[in-house]
């Protein structure tokens, strides 16, 4: 089986997995959505028609508005709060955003782990080529100027079937826990929508951990533990049935070296070749990002502790034939006296042409663990440095994604595979 056929089968399997909707998801869809039911998004009744030949495709708002028809003033804020544009390249403002997210952003359902985005990550994720500073929207208290809420947008160019559209990618919607009953989130969403519309952009994408009207795709995560002892200790993973800890560690042990000839770290000079690989691979999907060379350089050229990318170079032709990548996203461990951080890397974009996808991912795992071990060998102040705390934008369309997690002082990795079925 050639590599293209292998990737097609892999994506098909993941799509089948994602089509199995849980009862919980179905119940979420049936809920009344006080805000989203008033917005120009598909409804529950539309969910089965998206792939039908008779289903109309195009803007929901028809006729489409023009920027001069958009509200020119910001939406009203409740008494005691005011809008604030955040300059994430300013160290003090970036630190404010970091603290808001680290204390109030995404947690697991058991409140055991919370995403821990660093300043370096935020600057990377929020400042791609052509970003708009006024899409980084904060809400401050008028009493003490404290940052109490945030939402962001970045520009993106997405192909939907055969049409390429300018869109906004919305991320980091966060409201301070003390204000969750003030219904600030809908106001934040309407305000970022207004600012995006003013630039004649009328579509946006976002991800959510809950089912809201209406998903265009679903993502399922698969975890590959790289330090099972740490992960079991913190409650991230259970000990597998009928296996001891020693057996688990032995089973999950990785090689110390990569196996692919010509496998090396991506360099800036590889950007044109990597862009071609991504373009050809993403052409298989109905929904996919389109990247300029500047965007490929921003998202994939390695940054220490933020993103790592590797290519395979043919020793005879010097052609770049394959690429794999992952980004770093740790979590804070809540309520554990022994461990405070769970670092992770998530697979980003992967294109296997000269080797199997399995072999390419095995090499990615080896490099992910090595990167985590390099971080753990630094000083104990490492947790507050730029090493552990980066992350990345959402992967919109790729056949798989990986994540690893490292502990505060040692390389404890869990590697996560995610799939987006936007075929």
C-alpha positions in Angstrom: 0.0 0.0 0.0 1.5 3.4 -1.0 1.7 6.3 1.4 -1.3 8.2 -0.1 -3.5 5.1 0.2 -2.3 4.6 3.8 -3.2 8.1 4.8 -6.6 7.9 3.0 -7.4 4.7 5.0 -6.2 6.4 8.3 -8.4 9.4 7.7 -11.3 7.2 6.7 -11.0 5.3 10.0 -10.8 8.4 12.0 -13.8 9.8 10.3 -15.8 6.7 11.1 -14.8 7.0 14.7 -15.9 10.6 14.8 -19.3 9.9 13.2 -20.2 7.8 16.3 -21.9 10.5 18.2 -22.4 9.9 21.9 -25.7 10.3 23.8 -24.2 13.2 25.7 -23.4 15.0 22.4 -26.9 14.4 21.2 -28.3 15.8 24.4 -26.1 18.9 24.1 -27.4 19.5 20.6 -31.0 19.3 21.8 -30.4 22.0 24.4 -31.8 25.5 23.9 -29.0 27.9 23.1 -30.2 31.3 24.2 -27.4 33.1 22.3 -26.5 30.9 19.3 -30.2 30.4 18.4 -30.2 34.1 17.5 -27.0 34.0 15.4 -26.5 33.3 11.7 -25.3 29.7 12.1 -26.9 26.4 11.0 -29.5 25.0 13.2 -30.0 21.5 14.6 -32.5 20.8 11.8 -29.7 21.6 9.2 -27.2 19.1 10.6 -27.8 16.2 8.2 -28.0 18.3 5.1 -24.5 19.7 4.8 -23.3 17.0 2.4 -26.5 16.7 0.4 -26.2 17.7 -3.2 -29.4 19.7 -2.8 -28.1 21.6 0.3 -27.4 25.2 -0.7 -23.8 26.4 0.0 -22.8 29.9 0.6 -23.3 32.8 3.1 -26.2 32.4 5.6 -26.8 36.1 5.6 -28.3 37.0 2.2 -28.0 39.6 0.9 -24.6 40.1 2.4 -23.9 43.3 4.3 -21.2 45.8 3.6 -18.8 47.3 6.1 -20.7 50.6 6.1 -23.8 48.8 7.3 -22.0 47.4 10.4 -22.4 49.1 13.8 -19.6 51.6 14.1 -19.5 51.8 18.0 -18.5 49.1 20.4 -21.3 47.2 22.1 -22.4 48.5 25.5 -20.5 47.1 28.5 -22.2 46.6 31.9 -21.5 49.2 34.5 -18.1 48.8 36.0 -16.4 47.4 32.9 -14.8 48.9 29.8 -13.3 47.6 26.5 -9.5 47.4 26.2 -7.3 46.5 23.2 -4.5 44.3 24.4 -1.0 44.6 22.9 0.3 41.1 23.4 3.8 42.2 22.4 3.9 44.5 25.4 5.4 42.3 28.2 3.2 43.7 31.0 -0.1 43.3 29.0 0.9 39.8 27.8 1.5 38.9 31.4 -1.9 40.1 32.3 -3.4 37.9 29.6 -1.3 34.9 30.7 -2.6 35.3 34.3 -6.2 35.6 33.2 -6.0 32.4 31.1 -3.9 30.4 33.6 -6.4 31.0 36.3 -9.7 30.9 34.4 -9.4 29.1 31.1 -10.1 25.6 29.9 -10.2 22.8 32.6 -11.0 19.1 32.3 -14.4 18.1 33.7 -12.9 17.0 37.0 -11.0 20.3 37.5 -7.7 18.4 37.7 -5.9 19.9 34.7 -6.0 23.5 33.3 -4.3 24.7 30.1 -1.2 26.8 30.9 -0.4 29.1 28.0 2.8 31.1 28.3 3.5 34.6 27.1 5.7 33.2 24.3 2.8 31.0 23.2 0.3 33.8 23.3 2.6 36.0 21.2 3.1 33.2 18.7 -0.6 32.3 18.5 -1.9 35.8 18.2 0.5 37.5 15.9 0.6 35.6 12.6 1.4 37.7 9.4 -1.3 40.3 8.9 -2.8 40.1 12.4 -5.0 42.9 13.6 -4.2 44.3 17.1 -7.8 45.5 17.6 -9.0 41.8 17.3 -7.3 41.2 20.6 -10.2 42.4 22.8 -10.1 42.7 26.6 -12.6 43.8 29.2 -11.2 45.6 32.2 -12.7 46.6 35.5 -13.1 50.4 35.8 -12.4 50.2 39.5 -8.9 48.7 39.4 -8.1 48.3 35.7 -7.8 44.5 36.2 -8.3 42.4 33.0 -11.5 40.4 33.6 -12.3 38.9 30.1 -10.7 38.4 26.7 -11.5 37.1 23.2 -9.2 37.1 20.1 -9.4 36.7 16.4 -6.6 36.2 13.9 -6.9 36.3 10.1 -7.1 33.0 8.2 -7.6 32.0 4.6 -9.7 28.8 4.3 -10.8 26.8 1.2 -14.4 25.5 1.5 -14.9 23.0 -1.3 -13.5 25.0 -4.2 -14.0 28.5 -2.9 -11.3 30.3 -0.9 -12.5 32.7 1.7 -11.0 35.2 4.1 -12.1 34.3 7.6 -11.3 35.0 11.3 -10.2 32.3 13.6 -11.6 33.0 17.1 -9.8 31.8 20.2 -9.2 32.3 23.9 -12.7 33.3 24.9 -12.2 33.6 28.6 -14.3 35.3 31.4 -13.0 35.6 35.0 -14.7 33.0 37.2 -16.2 35.7 39.3 -18.1 37.1 36.3 -19.5 33.9 34.8 -23.1 34.9 35.8 -22.8 38.3 34.0 -23.3 36.9 30.4 -20.2 38.7 29.1 -19.4 35.9 26.6 -22.2 36.8 24.2 -21.1 40.4 24.3 -17.5 39.5 23.6 -18.5 37.3 20.6 -20.7 40.1 19.2 -17.9 42.6 19.6 -15.2 40.6 17.9 -17.8 39.8 15.1 -18.4 43.5 14.7 -14.7 44.3 14.4 -14.2 41.4 11.9 -17.2 42.6 9.8 -15.7 46.1 9.6 -12.9 44.6 7.5 -15.4 43.0 5.1 -14.9 39.5 6.6 -18.1 37.6 7.2 -17.2 34.1 8.2 -15.2 32.8 11.2 -14.2 29.5 12.7 -13.7 28.4 16.3 -13.4 25.2 18.4 -15.2 24.3 21.5 -15.2 21.5 24.1 -19.0 21.4 24.0 -21.4 20.8 21.1 -22.8 24.2 19.9 -24.9 24.9 16.8 -23.4 23.6 14.5 -20.1 21.8 14.2 -18.7 21.5 10.7 -16.3 18.8 12.0 -15.3 16.9 15.1 -11.9 16.1 16.6 -11.1 13.1 18.6 -7.9 12.9 20.7 -5.7 9.8 21.2 -3.0 9.9 23.8 0.3 8.1 23.7 2.1 8.2 27.1 5.8 8.9 27.0 6.3 8.8 30.8 3.5 6.5 32.1 4.7 6.6 35.7 4.2 10.4 36.0 1.0 10.3 34.1 -0.5 7.6 36.3 0.7 9.4 39.5 -1.1 12.6 38.5 -4.3 10.9 37.4 -3.9 11.7 33.7 -3.9 8.0 32.8 -5.0 4.8 34.6 -2.9 1.8 34.9 -4.0 -0.6 32.1 -6.0 -3.6 33.3 -3.9 -6.7 34.1 -0.6 -4.8 33.7 1.9 -3.7 36.3 3.6 -0.3 36.2 6.9 -2.0 35.1 5.1 -3.7 32.3 3.4 -0.5 31.2 6.7 1.3 31.1 8.4 -1.4 29.1 5.5 -1.6 26.6 5.6 2.1 26.0 9.4 2.5 25.8 10.6 4.3 22.7 13.8 4.0 20.7 16.4 6.6 21.6 17.0 7.5 17.9 14.9 8.2 14.9 14.9 5.6 12.1 14.3 7.6 9.0 17.3 8.4 6.8 17.5 12.2 6.1 15.2 13.1 9.1 16.3 16.5 10.4 14.9 19.7 12.0 13.1 22.0 9.6 15.0 25.2 8.7 13.7 28.5 7.3 15.1 27.5 3.8 12.7 24.6 3.8 9.6 26.8 3.9 8.9 26.7 0.1 9.1 22.9 0.0 7.1 22.4 3.2 4.4 24.8 1.8 4.2 22.6 -1.4 3.8 19.5 0.7 1.0 21.0 2.8 -0.7 22.4 -0.3 -0.8 19.0 -2.0 -1.9 17.2 1.1 -4.6 19.6 2.1 -6.0 19.6 -1.4 -7.6 16.3 -0.4 -10.0 17.9 2.1 -13.2 19.9 1.6 -12.2 22.3 4.4 -8.6 23.3 4.7 -6.3 26.2 5.5 -4.3 27.9 2.7 -0.9 29.2 3.8 1.4 31.7 2.3 5.2 31.2 2.7 5.2 33.8 5.4 2.5 31.9 7.3 4.3 28.6 7.0 7.4 30.2 8.3 5.5 31.7 11.3 3.6 28.5 12.2 6.2 25.8 11.5 9.8 27.1 11.7 11.0 25.7 15.0 10.8 27.9 18.1 12.2 26.5 21.4 9.5 25.1 23.5 6.8 26.4 21.2 6.7 24.4 18.0 9.0 21.8 16.4 9.0 20.7 12.8 11.1 18.0 11.1 11.6 17.2 7.4 12.9 14.2 5.6 15.4 15.1 2.9 16.3 12.7 0.1 20.1 12.2 0.2 20.4 11.9 -3.5 18.2 14.7 -4.8 18.1 16.9 -1.7 14.3 17.1 -2.1 12.2 17.5 1.0 9.8 14.6 0.8 8.0 14.5 4.2 7.3 16.8 7.1 6.0 16.3 10.7 5.4 18.8 13.4 4.1 19.3 16.9 3.5 22.2 19.3 3.8 22.5 23.0 0.9 23.0 25.3 1.3 22.1 29.0 -1.3 22.1 31.8 -1.3 23.1 35.4 -2.1 20.1 37.7 -4.6 21.3 40.2 -4.6 20.1 43.8 -1.6 17.8 43.6 1.1 18.3 46.2 3.9 16.5 44.3 3.4 17.6 40.7 2.5 21.0 39.4 2.9 20.9 35.7 2.0 18.5 32.9 3.7 19.5 29.7 2.3 18.3 26.4 3.0 18.4 22.7 0.3 18.1 20.1 0.8 16.9 16.6 0.3 19.7 14.1 0.7 19.0 10.4 2.2 15.8 9.0 2.7 14.7 5.4 4.2 11.3 4.8 5.3 10.6 1.2 8.6 8.6 1.2 7.9 6.6 4.4 4.9 5.3 6.1 2.9 7.6 8.4 3.5 5.2 11.3 7.3 5.5 10.8 7.1 9.3 10.6 5.0 9.5 13.7 7.4 7.1 15.6 10.2 9.5 14.8 8.0 12.5 16.0 7.5 10.7 19.3 11.2 10.1 19.7 11.9 13.8 19.1 9.1 14.9 21.3 10.4 12.9 24.2 13.9 14.2 23.6 12.7 17.8 23.6 10.9 17.2 26.9 14.1 15.7 28.4 16.1 18.7 27.3 13.7 21.0 29.0 13.8 18.9 32.2 17.6 19.1 32.4 17.4 22.9 32.7 17.3 24.7 36.0 14.5 24.3 38.5 13.3 27.8 37.5 12.5 26.2 34.1 8.7 26.2 34.9 8.7 30.0 34.7 10.9 30.2 31.7 10.0 30.1 28.0 10.7 26.3 27.9 7.6 24.7 29.1 4.7 27.0 28.4 3.9 27.4 24.7 1.0 26.3 22.6 -0.4 26.9 19.2 -3.4 27.8 17.1 -6.1 25.3 16.5 -5.5 22.7 13.8 -8.4 23.1 11.5 -7.9 20.3 9.0 -5.3 17.6 9.2 -5.5 13.9 9.3 -4.0 13.6 12.8 -2.4 15.6 15.6 -0.1 14.6 18.5 0.4 15.8 22.0 3.0 15.0 24.6 3.1 16.0 28.3 6.0 16.5 30.5 6.2 17.0 34.2 7.5 19.9 36.0 11.0 18.6 36.6 11.2 15.6 34.4 10.1 14.6 30.9 6.7 13.0 31.4 5.1 12.9 28.0 1.7 11.9 26.8 1.3 12.1 23.1 -2.1 13.0 21.8 -3.4 12.2 18.3 -6.3 14.2 17.1 -8.2 13.9 13.9 -10.4 16.3 12.0 -12.9 14.8 9.6 -13.6 17.6 7.1 -13.5 15.4 4.1 
